[in-house]
Amino acid sequence: MLLRGKKVVIFGIANEKSIAWAIARLFHEQGAELAITYAGEALEKRVRPLSESIDAAAILPCNVASDEEIASVFTALAKIWECVDIIIHAVAFANKEELKGSILSTTREGFATAMDISVYSFLAVMKAAQPMMLGRGGSALTLSFYGSMKVFPSYNVMGLAKAALEASVRYLSEALGHDGIRVNAISAGPIRTLAAAGVNGFHTILNQVELKTPLRRSITQEDVAGAALYLSSNLASGVSGEIHYVDGGYNIIGL
Ligand SMILES: NC(=O)c1ccc[n+]([C@@H]2O[C@H](COP(=O)([O-])OP(=O)(O)OC[C@H]3O[C@@H](n4cnc5c(N)ncnc54)[C@H](O)[C@@H]3O)[C@@H](O)[C@H]2O)c1
């Protein structure tokens, strides 16, 4: 029960394949109280029953492109909780047209959307969460991909967004460290999810990684959830500003 009584807000469950769903289940097993958000009405039908199955204390709509919707999440939570201990940010989005061809076909609008939803939203959520997280030894975690550091086919603007997200982890870590809040990221290997399906030729990335990764297998949502538990719990009380790879070791391979 590493998270007994800890209050956790989760952004990024779309369905039962979502990485955030594996995290939510494990955190529930470890004694956490959960607030689950979903991106809009269309997703409520899927997310509500999942959230109810793990006794979520709150199930709230939140399009992270809207500061008002982010604010209403924490206004609603302040009515039921005195504080928040842990934030899970597992949100990313780019238009499908941006995730094929080369980086040169990136549009100004597509760039802005990817950066807004996949990067700025983490800053916006932490800004809104900060007052409820002060001085509790809290932590925040976001999800990245190695496309931030190396070039993967079709990952394009999302690689740029993940690079900016990883820089945000470092800046947020410094800014929130005064309040005792740790900020980290997991850089996960490729996993078949809704978000991954948007990347043209994703199966090629997955196959290549399976062949070359030291563990010779792709990682699972549960692999990521285990590392998320460590990073979010007091076991990682001295860890902040880290990009922690959960990729079967793929990132250490040269050739
Ligand atoms: N699947 C992979 O191969 C992989 C690898 C490394 C990192 N990641 C990252 O993990 C995170 C979770 O992705 P996933 O693979 O579980 O896929 P997913 O599709 O299940 O999750 C992405 C989530 O982002 C949410 N989202 C998109 N736009 C939003 C908006 N405007 N407001 C609120 N929420 C919004 C979706 O509702 C969804 O819940 C993402 O940041 C993704 O980039 C995924």
The ligand as an SDF file (V2000), in Angstrom:
LIG
                    3D

 44 48  0  0  0  0  0  0  0  0999 V2000
    1.6450    4.5670  -26.7270 N   0  0  0  0  0  0  0  0  0  0  0  0
    2.9190    4.8210  -26.8980 C   0  0  0  0  0  0  0  0  0  0  0  0
    3.6260    4.1760  -27.7010 O   0  0  0  0  0  0  0  0  0  0  0  0
    3.5660    5.9070  -26.0660 C   0  0  0  0  0  0  0  0  0  0  0  0
    4.9670    5.8930  -25.8960 C   0  0  0  0  0  0  0  0  0  0  0  0
    5.5620    6.8980  -25.1530 C   0  0  0  0  0  0  0  0  0  0  0  0
    4.7920    7.9120  -24.6230 C   0  0  0  0  0  0  0  0  0  0  0  0
    3.4360    7.9090  -24.8010 N   0  0  0  0  0  0  0  0  0  0  0  0
    2.6570    8.9930  -24.2170 C   0  0  0  0  0  0  0  0  0  0  0  0
    1.8120    8.4890  -23.2230 O   0  0  0  0  0  0  0  0  0  0  0  0
    0.7450    9.4120  -23.0430 C   0  0  0  0  0  0  0  0  0  0  0  0
   -0.5730    8.6300  -23.0380 C   0  0  0  0  0  0  0  0  0  0  0  0
   -0.8210    8.1030  -24.3210 O   0  0  0  0  0  0  0  0  0  0  0  0
   -1.3800    6.6330  -24.5820 P   0  0  0  0  0  0  0  0  0  0  0  0
   -0.3990    5.9570  -25.4450 O   0  0  0  0  0  0  0  0  0  0  0  0
   -1.8030    6.0190  -23.3150 O   0  0  0  0  0  0  0  0  0  0  0  0
   -2.6280    6.9000  -25.5420 O   0  0  0  0  0  0  0  0  0  0  0  0
   -4.1480    7.3350  -25.2050 P   0  0  0  0  0  0  0  0  0  0  0  0
   -4.7100    7.7380  -26.5100 O   0  0  0  0  0  0  0  0  0  0  0  0
   -4.8260    6.2860  -24.4620 O   0  0  0  0  0  0  0  0  0  0  0  0
   -3.9500    8.6060  -24.2670 O   0  0  0  0  0  0  0  0  0  0  0  0
   -3.8040    9.9260  -24.7580 C   0  0  0  0  0  0  0  0  0  0  0  0
   -4.7620   10.7620  -23.9570 C   0  0  0  0  0  0  0  0  0  0  0  0
   -4.6530   12.1480  -24.2980 O   0  0  0  0  0  0  0  0  0  0  0  0
   -5.9560   12.6510  -24.1290 C   0  0  0  0  0  0  0  0  0  0  0  0
   -6.1240   13.9510  -24.7840 N   0  0  0  0  0  0  0  0  0  0  0  0
   -5.8970   14.2760  -26.0820 C   0  0  0  0  0  0  0  0  0  0  0  0
   -6.2760   15.5560  -26.2910 N   0  0  0  0  0  0  0  0  0  0  0  0
   -6.7540   16.0230  -25.1070 C   0  0  0  0  0  0  0  0  0  0  0  0
   -7.3130   17.2530  -24.6970 C   0  0  0  0  0  0  0  0  0  0  0  0
   -7.4410   18.3010  -25.5330 N   0  0  0  0  0  0  0  0  0  0  0  0
   -7.7070   17.3900  -23.3960 N   0  0  0  0  0  0  0  0  0  0  0  0
   -7.5610   16.3680  -22.5310 C   0  0  0  0  0  0  0  0  0  0  0  0
   -7.0410   15.1640  -22.8610 N   0  0  0  0  0  0  0  0  0  0  0  0
   -6.6570   15.0060  -24.1560 C   0  0  0  0  0  0  0  0  0  0  0  0
   -6.8490   11.5980  -24.7300 C   0  0  0  0  0  0  0  0  0  0  0  0
   -8.1820   11.7620  -24.2900 O   0  0  0  0  0  0  0  0  0  0  0  0
   -6.2110   10.3500  -24.1820 C   0  0  0  0  0  0  0  0  0  0  0  0
   -6.8100    9.9930  -22.9500 O   0  0  0  0  0  0  0  0  0  0  0  0
    0.8590   10.4290  -24.1720 C   0  0  0  0  0  0  0  0  0  0  0  0
    1.5420   11.5590  -23.6880 O   0  0  0  0  0  0  0  0  0  0  0  0
    1.7320    9.7030  -25.1830 C   0  0  0  0  0  0  0  0  0  0  0  0
    2.4440   10.5840  -26.0220 O   0  0  0  0  0  0  0  0  0  0  0  0
    2.8140    6.9150  -25.5120 C   0  0  0  0  0  0  0  0  0  0  0  0
  1  2  1  0
  2  3  2  0
  2  4  1  0
  4  5  1  0
  4 44  2  0
  5  6  2  0
  6  7  1  0
  7  8  2  0
  8  9  1  0
  8 44  1  0
  9 10  1  0
  9 42  1  0
 10 11  1  0
 11 12  1  0
 11 40  1  0
 12 13  1  0
 13 14  1  0
 14 15  2  0
 14 16  1  0
 14 17  1  0
 17 18  1  0
 18 19  2  0
 18 20  1  0
 18 21  1  0
 21 22  1  0
 22 23  1  0
 23 24  1  0
 23 38  1  0
 24 25  1  0
 25 26  1  0
 25 36  1  0
 26 27  1  0
 26 35  1  0
 27 28  2  0
 28 29  1  0
 29 30  1  0
 29 35  2  0
 30 31  1  0
 30 32  2  0
 32 33  1  0
 33 34  2  0
 34 35  1  0
 36 37  1  0
 36 38  1  0
 38 39  1  0
 40 41  1  0
 40 42  1  0
 42 43  1  0
M  CHG  2   8   1  16  -1
M  END
$$$$
